[in-house]
Amino acid sequence: MRILKAQEVAQKTSMSVSNIRRLAREGKFPKPIPLTENRSGWLESEVDEWISNCVRKHHAGGKYAP
């Protein structure tokens, strides 16, 4: 189990950090895990699952994963 920094998630998803945070607040992306008072991170497995869902939806004719 690996925890990714915001920048690592941005690189992995090709989205900006601000967009990732907004999607997480809206419930459309995995929520970050608080690590300290000022830091948070994402479980790599949850990010990978979200990406897989995007790919599955694309192959099924959809635009993107909710």
PyMOL Python script that loads the backbone (N, CA, C, O; Angstrom):
from pymol import cmd

cmd.read_pdbstr("""\
ATOM      1  N   MET A   1       0.843  -1.171   0.000  1.00  0.00           N
ATOM      2  CA  MET A   1       0.000   0.000   0.000  1.00  0.00           C
ATOM      3  C   MET A   1       0.893   1.241   0.000  1.00  0.00           C
ATOM      4  O   MET A   1       1.786   1.382   0.836  1.00  0.00           O
ATOM      5  N   ARG A   2       0.635   2.128  -0.948  1.00  0.00           N
ATOM      6  CA  ARG A   2       1.460   3.327  -1.094  1.00  0.00           C
ATOM      7  C   ARG A   2       0.564   4.558  -1.052  1.00  0.00           C
ATOM      8  O   ARG A   2      -0.541   4.548  -1.593  1.00  0.00           O
ATOM      9  N   ILE A   3       1.037   5.606  -0.416  1.00  0.00           N
ATOM     10  CA  ILE A   3       0.327   6.879  -0.371  1.00  0.00           C
ATOM     11  C   ILE A   3       1.032   7.842  -1.311  1.00  0.00           C
ATOM     12  O   ILE A   3       2.248   8.025  -1.243  1.00  0.00           O
ATOM     13  N   LEU A   4       0.239   8.462  -2.200  1.00  0.00           N
ATOM     14  CA  LEU A   4       0.783   9.383  -3.191  1.00  0.00           C
ATOM     15  C   LEU A   4       0.603  10.831  -2.743  1.00  0.00           C
ATOM     16  O   LEU A   4      -0.407  11.194  -2.140  1.00  0.00           O
ATOM     17  N   LYS A   5       1.604  11.644  -3.049  1.00  0.00           N
ATOM     18  CA  LYS A   5       1.501  13.084  -2.844  1.00  0.00           C
ATOM     19  C   LYS A   5       0.606  13.655  -3.935  1.00  0.00           C
ATOM     20  O   LYS A   5       0.377  13.015  -4.961  1.00  0.00           O
ATOM     21  N   ALA A   6       0.101  14.863  -3.707  1.00  0.00           N
ATOM     22  CA  ALA A   6      -0.784  15.510  -4.676  1.00  0.00           C
ATOM     23  C   ALA A   6      -0.128  15.605  -6.047  1.00  0.00           C
ATOM     24  O   ALA A   6      -0.777  15.346  -7.060  1.00  0.00           O
ATOM     25  N   GLN A   7       1.141  15.971  -6.093  1.00  0.00           N
ATOM     26  CA  GLN A   7       1.828  16.111  -7.376  1.00  0.00           C
ATOM     27  C   GLN A   7       1.950  14.769  -8.092  1.00  0.00           C
ATOM     28  O   GLN A   7       1.865  14.713  -9.319  1.00  0.00           O
ATOM     29  N   GLU A   8       2.148  13.693  -7.340  1.00  0.00           N
ATOM     30  CA  GLU A   8       2.222  12.358  -7.944  1.00  0.00           C
ATOM     31  C   GLU A   8       0.870  11.965  -8.537  1.00  0.00           C
ATOM     32  O   GLU A   8       0.805  11.364  -9.610  1.00  0.00           O
ATOM     33  N   VAL A   9      -0.203  12.308  -7.833  1.00  0.00           N
ATOM     34  CA  VAL A   9      -1.548  12.025  -8.340  1.00  0.00           C
ATOM     35  C   VAL A   9      -1.789  12.836  -9.610  1.00  0.00           C
ATOM     36  O   VAL A   9      -2.360  12.330 -10.576  1.00  0.00           O
ATOM     37  N   ALA A  10      -1.354  14.090  -9.605  1.00  0.00           N
ATOM     38  CA  ALA A  10      -1.508  14.950 -10.778  1.00  0.00           C
ATOM     39  C   ALA A  10      -0.786  14.350 -11.984  1.00  0.00           C
ATOM     40  O   ALA A  10      -1.332  14.324 -13.087  1.00  0.00           O
ATOM     41  N   GLN A  11       0.423  13.873 -11.778  1.00  0.00           N
ATOM     42  CA  GLN A  11       1.181  13.267 -12.880  1.00  0.00           C
ATOM     43  C   GLN A  11       0.510  11.993 -13.368  1.00  0.00           C
ATOM     44  O   GLN A  11       0.447  11.738 -14.571  1.00  0.00           O
ATOM     45  N   LYS A  12       0.010  11.198 -12.436  1.00  0.00           N
ATOM     46  CA  LYS A  12      -0.590   9.912 -12.786  1.00  0.00           C
ATOM     47  C   LYS A  12      -1.906  10.091 -13.552  1.00  0.00           C
ATOM     48  O   LYS A  12      -2.232   9.283 -14.422  1.00  0.00           O
ATOM     49  N   THR A  13      -2.655  11.142 -13.231  1.00  0.00           N
ATOM     50  CA  THR A  13      -3.969  11.351 -13.849  1.00  0.00           C
ATOM     51  C   THR A  13      -3.951  12.384 -14.970  1.00  0.00           C
ATOM     52  O   THR A  13      -4.931  12.515 -15.704  1.00  0.00           O
ATOM     53  N   SER A  14      -2.851  13.115 -15.110  1.00  0.00           N
ATOM     54  CA  SER A  14      -2.748  14.213 -16.085  1.00  0.00           C
ATOM     55  C   SER A  14      -3.750  15.327 -15.797  1.00  0.00           C
ATOM     56  O   SER A  14      -4.247  15.980 -16.714  1.00  0.00           O
ATOM     57  N   MET A  15      -4.039  15.534 -14.520  1.00  0.00           N
ATOM     58  CA  MET A  15      -4.918  16.628 -14.090  1.00  0.00           C
ATOM     59  C   MET A  15      -4.138  17.518 -13.134  1.00  0.00           C
ATOM     60  O   MET A  15      -3.139  17.097 -12.551  1.00  0.00           O
ATOM     61  N   SER A  16      -4.604  18.752 -12.980  1.00  0.00           N
ATOM     62  CA  SER A  16      -3.948  19.656 -12.043  1.00  0.00           C
ATOM     63  C   SER A  16      -4.322  19.274 -10.609  1.00  0.00           C
ATOM     64  O   SER A  16      -5.346  18.634 -10.369  1.00  0.00           O
ATOM     65  N   VAL A  17      -3.480  19.675  -9.673  1.00  0.00           N
ATOM     66  CA  VAL A  17      -3.740  19.409  -8.259  1.00  0.00           C
ATOM     67  C   VAL A  17      -5.045  20.075  -7.835  1.00  0.00           C
ATOM     68  O   VAL A  17      -5.827  19.473  -7.099  1.00  0.00           O
ATOM     69  N   SER A  18      -5.293  21.297  -8.280  1.00  0.00           N
ATOM     70  CA  SER A  18      -6.527  21.987  -7.898  1.00  0.00           C
ATOM     71  C   SER A  18      -7.758  21.259  -8.442  1.00  0.00           C
ATOM     72  O   SER A  18      -8.781  21.188  -7.760  1.00  0.00           O
ATOM     73  N   ASN A  19      -7.675  20.724  -9.645  1.00  0.00           N
ATOM     74  CA  ASN A  19      -8.794  19.969 -10.207  1.00  0.00           C
ATOM     75  C   ASN A  19      -9.018  18.676  -9.432  1.00  0.00           C
ATOM     76  O   ASN A  19     -10.161  18.293  -9.185  1.00  0.00           O
ATOM     77  N   ILE A  20      -7.957  18.013  -9.055  1.00  0.00           N
ATOM     78  CA  ILE A  20      -8.071  16.779  -8.260  1.00  0.00           C
ATOM     79  C   ILE A  20      -8.742  17.077  -6.930  1.00  0.00           C
ATOM     80  O   ILE A  20      -9.649  16.355  -6.516  1.00  0.00           O
ATOM     81  N   ARG A  21      -8.310  18.119  -6.269  1.00  0.00           N
ATOM     82  CA  ARG A  21      -8.905  18.485  -4.970  1.00  0.00           C
ATOM     83  C   ARG A  21     -10.382  18.850  -5.126  1.00  0.00           C
ATOM     84  O   ARG A  21     -11.202  18.485  -4.284  1.00  0.00           O
ATOM     85  N   ARG A  22     -10.722  19.566  -6.193  1.00  0.00           N
ATOM     86  CA  ARG A  22     -12.121  19.943  -6.423  1.00  0.00           C
ATOM     87  C   ARG A  22     -12.969  18.693  -6.660  1.00  0.00           C
ATOM     88  O   ARG A  22     -14.045  18.555  -6.079  1.00  0.00           O
ATOM     89  N   LEU A  23     -12.492  17.788  -7.506  1.00  0.00           N
ATOM     90  CA  LEU A  23     -13.224  16.552  -7.770  1.00  0.00           C
ATOM     91  C   LEU A  23     -13.389  15.718  -6.505  1.00  0.00           C
ATOM     92  O   LEU A  23     -14.435  15.101  -6.300  1.00  0.00           O
ATOM     93  N   ALA A  24     -12.368  15.695  -5.661  1.00  0.00           N
ATOM     94  CA  ALA A  24     -12.452  14.952  -4.393  1.00  0.00           C
ATOM     95  C   ALA A  24     -13.512  15.571  -3.488  1.00  0.00           C
ATOM     96  O   ALA A  24     -14.281  14.848  -2.853  1.00  0.00           O
ATOM     97  N   ARG A  25     -13.562  16.908  -3.421  1.00  0.00           N
ATOM     98  CA  ARG A  25     -14.589  17.588  -2.607  1.00  0.00           C
ATOM     99  C   ARG A  25     -15.991  17.285  -3.123  1.00  0.00           C
ATOM    100  O   ARG A  25     -16.935  17.160  -2.342  1.00  0.00           O
ATOM    101  N   GLU A  26     -16.120  17.168  -4.437  1.00  0.00           N
ATOM    102  CA  GLU A  26     -17.416  16.890  -5.060  1.00  0.00           C
ATOM    103  C   GLU A  26     -17.784  15.410  -5.014  1.00  0.00           C
ATOM    104  O   GLU A  26     -18.880  15.036  -5.432  1.00  0.00           O
ATOM    105  N   GLY A  27     -16.886  14.562  -4.513  1.00  0.00           N
ATOM    106  CA  GLY A  27     -17.152  13.134  -4.442  1.00  0.00           C
ATOM    107  C   GLY A  27     -16.942  12.403  -5.758  1.00  0.00           C
ATOM    108  O   GLY A  27     -17.401  11.272  -5.919  1.00  0.00           O
ATOM    109  N   LYS A  28     -16.250  13.041  -6.706  1.00  0.00           N
ATOM    110  CA  LYS A  28     -16.010  12.440  -8.022  1.00  0.00           C
ATOM    111  C   LYS A  28     -14.612  11.863  -8.158  1.00  0.00           C
ATOM    112  O   LYS A  28     -14.246  11.364  -9.222  1.00  0.00           O
ATOM    113  N   PHE A  29     -13.831  11.927  -7.088  1.00  0.00           N
ATOM    114  CA  PHE A  29     -12.472  11.409  -7.062  1.00  0.00           C
ATOM    115  C   PHE A  29     -12.222  10.938  -5.634  1.00  0.00           C
ATOM    116  O   PHE A  29     -12.821  11.477  -4.704  1.00  0.00           O
ATOM    117  N   PRO A  30     -11.355   9.948  -5.434  1.00  0.00           N
ATOM    118  CA  PRO A  30     -11.091   9.481  -4.072  1.00  0.00           C
ATOM    119  C   PRO A  30     -10.687  10.624  -3.136  1.00  0.00           C
ATOM    120  O   PRO A  30      -9.976  11.547  -3.533  1.00  0.00           O
ATOM    121  N   LYS A  31     -11.143  10.543  -1.915  1.00  0.00           N
ATOM    122  CA  LYS A  31     -10.814  11.551  -0.908  1.00  0.00           C
ATOM    123  C   LYS A  31      -9.379  11.347  -0.426  1.00  0.00           C
ATOM    124  O   LYS A  31      -8.920  10.213  -0.290  1.00  0.00           O
ATOM    125  N   PRO A  32      -8.675  12.445  -0.170  1.00  0.00           N
ATOM    126  CA  PRO A  32      -7.319  12.310   0.386  1.00  0.00           C
ATOM    127  C   PRO A  32      -7.380  11.864   1.845  1.00  0.00           C
ATOM    128  O   PRO A  32      -8.375  12.073   2.540  1.00  0.00           O
ATOM    129  N   ILE A  33      -6.308  11.255   2.277  1.00  0.00           N
ATOM    130  CA  ILE A  33      -6.175  10.796   3.658  1.00  0.00           C
ATOM    131  C   ILE A  33      -5.310  11.801   4.411  1.00  0.00           C
ATOM    132  O   ILE A  33      -4.189  12.084   3.990  1.00  0.00           O
ATOM    133  N   PRO A  34      -5.815  12.347   5.522  1.00  0.00           N
ATOM    134  CA  PRO A  34      -4.977  13.272   6.297  1.00  0.00           C
ATOM    135  C   PRO A  34      -3.773  12.527   6.890  1.00  0.00           C
ATOM    136  O   PRO A  34      -3.931  11.476   7.512  1.00  0.00           O
ATOM    137  N   LEU A  35      -2.585  13.075   6.692  1.00  0.00           N
ATOM    138  CA  LEU A  35      -1.364  12.455   7.204  1.00  0.00           C
ATOM    139  C   LEU A  35      -0.835  13.217   8.420  1.00  0.00           C
ATOM    140  O   LEU A  35      -0.407  12.619   9.408  1.00  0.00           O
ATOM    141  N   THR A  36      -0.874  14.528   8.329  1.00  0.00           N
ATOM    142  CA  THR A  36      -0.510  15.398   9.447  1.00  0.00           C
ATOM    143  C   THR A  36      -1.493  16.558   9.418  1.00  0.00           C
ATOM    144  O   THR A  36      -2.454  16.543   8.649  1.00  0.00           O
ATOM    145  N   GLU A  37      -1.262  17.540  10.235  1.00  0.00           N
ATOM    146  CA  GLU A  37      -2.151  18.697  10.268  1.00  0.00           C
ATOM    147  C   GLU A  37      -2.181  19.432   8.930  1.00  0.00           C
ATOM    148  O   GLU A  37      -3.211  19.988   8.547  1.00  0.00           O
ATOM    149  N   ASN A  38      -1.049  19.435   8.219  1.00  0.00           N
ATOM    150  CA  ASN A  38      -0.947  20.196   6.985  1.00  0.00           C
ATOM    151  C   ASN A  38      -0.712  19.368   5.730  1.00  0.00           C
ATOM    152  O   ASN A  38      -0.532  19.933   4.650  1.00  0.00           O
ATOM    153  N   ARG A  39      -0.709  18.042   5.845  1.00  0.00           N
ATOM    154  CA  ARG A  39      -0.424  17.200   4.675  1.00  0.00           C
ATOM    155  C   ARG A  39      -1.474  16.111   4.538  1.00  0.00           C
ATOM    156  O   ARG A  39      -2.023  15.609   5.519  1.00  0.00           O
ATOM    157  N   SER A  40      -1.730  15.769   3.295  1.00  0.00           N
ATOM    158  CA  SER A  40      -2.635  14.659   3.008  1.00  0.00           C
ATOM    159  C   SER A  40      -2.091  13.917   1.791  1.00  0.00           C
ATOM    160  O   SER A  40      -1.197  14.404   1.099  1.00  0.00           O
ATOM    161  N   GLY A  41      -2.633  12.760   1.549  1.00  0.00           N
ATOM    162  CA  GLY A  41      -2.198  11.964   0.421  1.00  0.00           C
ATOM    163  C   GLY A  41      -3.316  11.044  -0.031  1.00  0.00           C
ATOM    164  O   GLY A  41      -4.340  10.916   0.640  1.00  0.00           O
ATOM    165  N   TRP A  42      -3.113  10.412  -1.164  1.00  0.00           N
ATOM    166  CA  TRP A  42      -4.110   9.511  -1.735  1.00  0.00           C
ATOM    167  C   TRP A  42      -3.557   8.101  -1.770  1.00  0.00           C
ATOM    168  O   TRP A  42      -2.375   7.899  -2.048  1.00  0.00           O
ATOM    169  N   LEU A  43      -4.410   7.123  -1.489  1.00  0.00           N
ATOM    170  CA  LEU A  43      -3.997   5.735  -1.632  1.00  0.00           C
ATOM    171  C   LEU A  43      -3.834   5.438  -3.121  1.00  0.00           C
ATOM    172  O   LEU A  43      -4.742   5.675  -3.919  1.00  0.00           O
ATOM    173  N   GLU A  44      -2.677   4.922  -3.476  1.00  0.00           N
ATOM    174  CA  GLU A  44      -2.404   4.623  -4.880  1.00  0.00           C
ATOM    175  C   GLU A  44      -3.433   3.653  -5.440  1.00  0.00           C
ATOM    176  O   GLU A  44      -3.844   3.791  -6.592  1.00  0.00           O
ATOM    177  N   SER A  45      -3.854   2.685  -4.654  1.00  0.00           N
ATOM    178  CA  SER A  45      -4.836   1.698  -5.130  1.00  0.00           C
ATOM    179  C   SER A  45      -6.164   2.360  -5.482  1.00  0.00           C
ATOM    180  O   SER A  45      -6.812   1.956  -6.447  1.00  0.00           O
ATOM    181  N   GLU A  46      -6.586   3.376  -4.713  1.00  0.00           N
ATOM    182  CA  GLU A  46      -7.841   4.074  -4.999  1.00  0.00           C
ATOM    183  C   GLU A  46      -7.718   4.928  -6.266  1.00  0.00           C
ATOM    184  O   GLU A  46      -8.657   5.011  -7.058  1.00  0.00           O
ATOM    185  N   VAL A  47      -6.564   5.558  -6.450  1.00  0.00           N
ATOM    186  CA  VAL A  47      -6.327   6.347  -7.660  1.00  0.00           C
ATOM    187  C   VAL A  47      -6.298   5.418  -8.879  1.00  0.00           C
ATOM    188  O   VAL A  47      -6.892   5.729  -9.912  1.00  0.00           O
ATOM    189  N   ASP A  48      -5.613   4.288  -8.761  1.00  0.00           N
ATOM    190  CA  ASP A  48      -5.551   3.321  -9.865  1.00  0.00           C
ATOM    191  C   ASP A  48      -6.945   2.795 -10.209  1.00  0.00           C
ATOM    192  O   ASP A  48      -7.271   2.617 -11.382  1.00  0.00           O
ATOM    193  N   GLU A  49      -7.764   2.548  -9.187  1.00  0.00           N
ATOM    194  CA  GLU A  49      -9.131   2.068  -9.420  1.00  0.00           C
ATOM    195  C   GLU A  49      -9.954   3.139 -10.143  1.00  0.00           C
ATOM    196  O   GLU A  49     -10.725   2.822 -11.049  1.00  0.00           O
ATOM    197  N   TRP A  50      -9.795   4.399  -9.746  1.00  0.00           N
ATOM    198  CA  TRP A  50     -10.505   5.496 -10.397  1.00  0.00           C
ATOM    199  C   TRP A  50     -10.108   5.578 -11.876  1.00  0.00           C
ATOM    200  O   TRP A  50     -10.964   5.755 -12.743  1.00  0.00           O
ATOM    201  N   ILE A  51      -8.810   5.448 -12.158  1.00  0.00           N
ATOM    202  CA  ILE A  51      -8.332   5.476 -13.543  1.00  0.00           C
ATOM    203  C   ILE A  51      -8.923   4.297 -14.326  1.00  0.00           C
ATOM    204  O   ILE A  51      -9.359   4.467 -15.464  1.00  0.00           O
ATOM    205  N   SER A  52      -8.937   3.121 -13.728  1.00  0.00           N
ATOM    206  CA  SER A  52      -9.514   1.933 -14.394  1.00  0.00           C
ATOM    207  C   SER A  52     -10.988   2.148 -14.703  1.00  0.00           C
ATOM    208  O   SER A  52     -11.467   1.749 -15.765  1.00  0.00           O
ATOM    209  N   ASN A  53     -11.714   2.780 -13.774  1.00  0.00           N
ATOM    210  CA  ASN A  53     -13.125   3.072 -14.014  1.00  0.00           C
ATOM    211  C   ASN A  53     -13.293   4.037 -15.180  1.00  0.00           C
ATOM    212  O   ASN A  53     -14.222   3.891 -15.975  1.00  0.00           O
ATOM    213  N   CYS A  54     -12.407   5.019 -15.288  1.00  0.00           N
ATOM    214  CA  CYS A  54     -12.447   5.951 -16.423  1.00  0.00           C
ATOM    215  C   CYS A  54     -12.253   5.197 -17.733  1.00  0.00           C
ATOM    216  O   CYS A  54     -12.965   5.445 -18.706  1.00  0.00           O
ATOM    217  N   VAL A  55     -11.301   4.286 -17.761  1.00  0.00           N
ATOM    218  CA  VAL A  55     -11.014   3.516 -18.972  1.00  0.00           C
ATOM    219  C   VAL A  55     -12.205   2.620 -19.323  1.00  0.00           C
ATOM    220  O   VAL A  55     -12.605   2.540 -20.485  1.00  0.00           O
ATOM    221  N   ARG A  56     -12.770   1.946 -18.315  1.00  0.00           N
ATOM    222  CA  ARG A  56     -13.936   1.086 -18.566  1.00  0.00           C
ATOM    223  C   ARG A  56     -15.108   1.893 -19.121  1.00  0.00           C
ATOM    224  O   ARG A  56     -15.769   1.473 -20.071  1.00  0.00           O
ATOM    225  N   LYS A  57     -15.357   3.052 -18.520  1.00  0.00           N
ATOM    226  CA  LYS A  57     -16.459   3.884 -18.990  1.00  0.00           C
ATOM    227  C   LYS A  57     -16.190   4.364 -20.421  1.00  0.00           C
ATOM    228  O   LYS A  57     -17.101   4.398 -21.248  1.00  0.00           O
ATOM    229  N   HIS A  58     -14.960   4.726 -20.704  1.00  0.00           N
ATOM    230  CA  HIS A  58     -14.598   5.156 -22.065  1.00  0.00           C
ATOM    231  C   HIS A  58     -14.879   4.041 -23.077  1.00  0.00           C
ATOM    232  O   HIS A  58     -15.450   4.284 -24.140  1.00  0.00           O
ATOM    233  N   HIS A  59     -14.472   2.826 -22.734  1.00  0.00           N
ATOM    234  CA  HIS A  59     -14.670   1.694 -23.644  1.00  0.00           C
ATOM    235  C   HIS A  59     -16.144   1.345 -23.795  1.00  0.00           C
ATOM    236  O   HIS A  59     -16.549   0.742 -24.789  1.00  0.00           O
ATOM    237  N   ALA A  60     -16.945   1.728 -22.803  1.00  0.00           N
ATOM    238  CA  ALA A  60     -18.381   1.480 -22.875  1.00  0.00           C
ATOM    239  C   ALA A  60     -19.121   2.612 -23.579  1.00  0.00           C
ATOM    240  O   ALA A  60     -20.343   2.565 -23.719  1.00  0.00           O
ATOM    241  N   GLY A  61     -18.381   3.632 -24.025  1.00  0.00           N
ATOM    242  CA  GLY A  61     -18.999   4.720 -24.765  1.00  0.00           C
ATOM    243  C   GLY A  61     -19.263   5.970 -23.951  1.00  0.00           C
ATOM    244  O   GLY A  61     -19.853   6.921 -24.464  1.00  0.00           O
ATOM    245  N   GLY A  62     -18.835   5.994 -22.677  1.00  0.00           N
ATOM    246  CA  GLY A  62     -19.042   7.161 -21.830  1.00  0.00           C
ATOM    247  C   GLY A  62     -17.901   8.144 -21.974  1.00  0.00           C
ATOM    248  O   GLY A  62     -16.914   7.869 -22.656  1.00  0.00           O
ATOM    249  N   LYS A  63     -18.040   9.300 -21.325  1.00  0.00           N
ATOM    250  CA  LYS A  63     -17.028  10.335 -21.415  1.00  0.00           C
ATOM    251  C   LYS A  63     -15.957  10.180 -20.343  1.00  0.00           C
ATOM    252  O   LYS A  63     -14.766  10.201 -20.653  1.00  0.00           O
ATOM    253  N   TYR A  64     -16.362  10.027 -19.093  1.00  0.00           N
ATOM    254  CA  TYR A  64     -15.401   9.918 -17.989  1.00  0.00           C
ATOM    255  C   TYR A  64     -16.110   9.299 -16.795  1.00  0.00           C
ATOM    256  O   TYR A  64     -17.337   9.205 -16.772  1.00  0.00           O
ATOM    257  N   ALA A  65     -15.341   8.884 -15.816  1.00  0.00           N
ATOM    258  CA  ALA A  65     -15.911   8.261 -14.624  1.00  0.00           C
ATOM    259  C   ALA A  65     -16.487   9.336 -13.720  1.00  0.00           C
ATOM    260  O   ALA A  65     -15.941  10.437 -13.645  1.00  0.00           O
ATOM    261  N   PRO A  66     -17.584   9.035 -13.032  1.00  0.00           N
ATOM    262  CA  PRO A  66     -18.176  10.026 -12.110  1.00  0.00           C
ATOM    263  C   PRO A  66     -17.302  10.264 -10.915  1.00  0.00           C
ATOM    264  O   PRO A  66     -17.649  11.064 -10.046  1.00  0.00           O
TER     265      PRO A  66
END
""", "prot")
cmd.dss("prot")
cmd.show_as("cartoon", "prot")
cmd.util.cbc("prot")
cmd.orient("prot")
